[in-house]
Each structure stands twice: as C-alpha cells, then as structure tokens.
C-alpha cells in the first residue's frame, strides 16, 4: 500500500492545473481564429495550430473534448476527423 504525503496531492493538482491552463491557452487562440490540425507523420501523430504552434497530444485531447470546439470533417474518410474549430455556443 502506498502512503501519500501532503506533497503528493499538491504535486498532482499542480500537474492538472498546468494541463488545464495549457488547454485554456489553446482554446483562447482558437477563439481568435486559429484552427487545430491533426497530421500524420512517420514518427506518429502531431497536433498543430494553424498559426504554427505545436500542441501536445494530451492537451489536444482536452481541447477536442471541450464543448466549444467542433470537428470539421475534411479527412480522407468520413470517420477521420482532422481539423477542429472554435464555435460560439
């Protein structure tokens, strides 16, 4: 059984806060007109904003699951979603 110290929940909250802050920063860029693109490369998948800012995969998943972000189906197949835009609710 693992014994948690008072510092471990604090570290976990700081980590989650950094992720939420990064996702909020990406969403605010998208609200100003940037678009989130998913590209496939030899090394794997890359998420990039249309202004050239790279977005890590875990942050991009938080952004994609936000209710203000909608997918634009311009992939090769109908089930592949490769572009996401900000939409006012």
GUTIRO-92625 format. One record per residue (C-alpha): x, y, z. Coordinates in nm, 2 decimals, always signed. Example, Ala and Ser with C-alpha at 12.3 -4.5 7.8 and 13.67 -1.06 7.14 Angstrom:
GUTIRO-92625
+1.23, -0.45, +0.78 $
+1.37, -0.11, +0.71 $
END
This chain:
GUTIRO-92625
+0.00, +0.00, +0.00 $
+0.13, +0.34, -0.10 $
+0.14, +0.61, +0.17 $
+0.06, +0.96, +0.03 $
+0.25, +1.25, +0.17 $
+0.09, +1.60, +0.19 $
+0.31, +1.70, -0.11 $
+0.18, +1.43, -0.35 $
-0.17, +1.56, -0.38 $
-0.03, +1.91, -0.42 $
+0.20, +1.79, -0.70 $
-0.09, +1.62, -0.87 $
-0.30, +1.93, -0.85 $
-0.02, +2.14, -0.99 $
+0.02, +1.90, -1.28 $
-0.36, +1.91, -1.36 $
-0.36, +2.29, -1.33 $
-0.07, +2.32, -1.58 $
-0.27, +2.09, -1.82 $
-0.59, +2.29, -1.78 $
-0.40, +2.62, -1.83 $
-0.24, +2.49, -2.15 $
-0.57, +2.37, -2.28 $
-0.73, +2.71, -2.20 $
-0.45, +2.89, -2.38 $
-0.50, +2.68, -2.69 $
-0.88, +2.74, -2.68 $
-0.83, +3.11, -2.65 $
-0.60, +3.10, -2.96 $
-0.88, +2.91, -3.14 $
-1.13, +3.17, -3.03 $
-0.92, +3.43, -3.21 $
-0.94, +3.23, -3.53 $
-0.67, +2.96, -3.51 $
-0.76, +2.61, -3.62 $
-0.63, +2.28, -3.46 $
-0.49, +2.04, -3.72 $
-0.40, +1.67, -3.68 $
-0.13, +1.55, -3.91 $
+0.01, +1.20, -3.95 $
+0.39, +1.17, -3.99 $
+0.64, +0.88, -3.99 $
+0.71, +0.94, -3.62 $
+0.34, +0.95, -3.52 $
+0.06, +1.20, -3.50 $
+0.11, +1.57, -3.45 $
-0.13, +1.83, -3.34 $
-0.06, +2.19, -3.46 $
-0.25, +2.51, -3.45 $
-0.29, +2.69, -3.78 $
-0.05, +2.97, -3.66 $
+0.23, +2.71, -3.63 $
+0.21, +2.64, -3.25 $
+0.26, +2.27, -3.17 $
+0.02, +2.12, -2.92 $
+0.10, +1.81, -2.72 $
-0.13, +1.51, -2.76 $
-0.27, +1.51, -2.41 $
-0.35, +1.89, -2.43 $
-0.51, +1.84, -2.77 $
-0.74, +1.57, -2.63 $
-0.85, +1.81, -2.36 $
-0.92, +2.08, -2.63 $
-1.10, +1.84, -2.86 $
-1.33, +1.73, -2.58 $
-1.43, +2.08, -2.50 $
-1.79, +2.17, -2.59 $
-1.69, +2.49, -2.77 $
-1.47, +2.31, -3.01 $
-1.63, +2.13, -3.31 $
-1.48, +1.90, -3.56 $
-1.47, +1.98, -3.93 $
-1.48, +1.66, -4.13 $
-1.23, +1.73, -4.40 $
-1.04, +1.40, -4.36 $
-0.98, +1.14, -4.63 $
-1.26, +0.92, -4.50 $
-1.59, +1.02, -4.33 $
-1.48, +0.88, -3.99 $
-1.14, +1.06, -3.98 $
-1.16, +1.40, -3.82 $
-0.85, +1.61, -3.88 $
-0.95, +1.97, -3.81 $
-1.12, +2.13, -3.52 $
-1.25, +2.49, -3.49 $
-1.38, +2.71, -3.21 $
-1.76, +2.76, -3.22 $
-1.95, +3.01, -3.00 $
-2.22, +2.83, -2.80 $
END
